[in-house]
């Protein structure tokens, strides 16, 4: 009796037995019926697998239960009706039960899970969303900054969400780096399990066994009046690499190759392909993306960065201007250098608008200048891994010459004018002056620090400073209790003009820095000297930048290469003297089909060189 007959008889007999059992309130008939179906199917597949592994052909003869009275053998895997219904289950034979998963099995399962396309798309979507948040949220600021600029209830992403989720430094957050690692693992798994095997298979060339195999291909044409050699020449002219199969004995039955005998001069089959780079393109895309991910991760761990506002003429060690992005960051060669900000200037257009910001920087090592460069926007300084970008500017101080014209500034006993000692580098706080009797009246040289009052963009910035009259020995107040101190306000938007206001806020006049033209304000003759600017620089040492640049360059190239079509063609000489040509491609299907059909309309053009160079061997390539 066949296996299907035994299985049918077993199902029928157990269906009847199930009816009897059901009347006793034990097992419903449909449950018992389904259980035995599952049991026999699983048992048959398990035995078949085991027999194939041990070299035994044919299914095992299962033992059918023709009646409900026969007891199943222990360990046989058959359904034991004596067990409680809550414990009934279909069991595999002990010899067929899976053993403990081996590390190789777990590794292959993990690779299969990581190479899932949906998982990779989900990873990319999450990374893109987090990157968008990092673009919209200012990075690397203090917690107070986020509390002030991202208040609760006024912005779509308030600070109670930004700070706990580490969106203030999202690109170095552990979970973001973990997502990058997971995406890299998915790309690696896809490359090793799918892309690389496909590329290796595409490199192998083989001939189709016959006409029927060719007719099953997507694009087929019959080239009448052609030989295999002439078809190969046509394909070679179209950029294909061609292999022909020869060394067949003339008159062999069915055209089968023989191991001995004189070979025929005309090959019987060919294989041609082009666009193999299209199969290697996806591997290059994955490798380029891995390089970008590695560069981003390396930069997040080993990066040094800092933002400084240095006044003109100041110098500072690079080590003091930078701070590490993580505890694992290592110092670069540029840490031993010093930066000196020689000069800062603003280049203006004819209409007075700002064209460019320029900072002259000298790099010093052990006090010796080793490099000089004028840094501007989009033209950073690069030195031994250090990159200095021009990002901001400010007005640090303004120099003024003040000469009191009122007698209120005379000494109380000597009747001579107060002569102030020049202020030191710290500013006006130390230059309070001392009475010097019997000296002529002299102006006081002051350097007034300036603060930014308003504006964020370069065109809207406003800087100001205040000169108290008490600094010059004049009455500090109007006499009214609680009145504001008397003084002179100086405002500037750039390096070109300074606007002066008196103690009541009334406009007095405008002076150009360095013009040396006097102006009288609040009984004081002022002359505006030079304005000392500050240059805002962003400094960065990122070891991952070369990898990111290389990855993006490779991505641009390999994405284009991956769009090349990998086309394959097979040809077989038929009995009527024509050549049946068929092929397939992975892209541009219609264009490939049109190309194959067009080849069918070509007339034979014998190439003497090809005919003379035909080699008598089982396969040749030209």
Secondary structure, DSSP 4 states (H G I P E B T S, - for coil): --HHHHHHHHHHHHHHHHHHHHHTTS--HHHHHHHHHHHHHHHHHHHHHHHHHTT--S---PPP--STTSPPPTTS----TTS-GGG------GGGS--SPPHHHHHHHHHHHHT-HHHHHHHHHHHHHHHHHHHHSPPS--HHHHHHHS-TTTSSS-HHHHTTTTGGGGGG-HHHHHHHHHHHHHHHHHIIIIIHHHHHHHH-----SSHHHHHTSSEEEEETT--HHHHHHHHHHTT-EEEEE--PBTT-GGG---SSSPBPSS--EEEEEE-THHHHHHHHHHHHHHHHHHHHHHHHHH-EEEEEEEETT-EEEHHHH-EESSTT----GGGG-EEEEEEEEEEE-TTS-EEEEEEEEEEEETTEEEEEEEEETTB-EEETTEEEEEEEEEEEEEEEEEEE-SGGGB-TTT-PBP-PPPP-TT-TTS------TT----PEEEEEE-EEEE-SSTTT-EEEEEEEGGGGTS-SS-SSTTPPPPEEEEEESSSS-EEEE-TTS-EEEEE-TT---EEEETTEEEEEEEEEEEEEEEEEE-TTHHHHHHHHHHHHHHHHHHTS--EEEEEEE-TTS-EEEEEEESS-HHHHHHHHHHHHTPPP---HHHHHT---SSEEE-
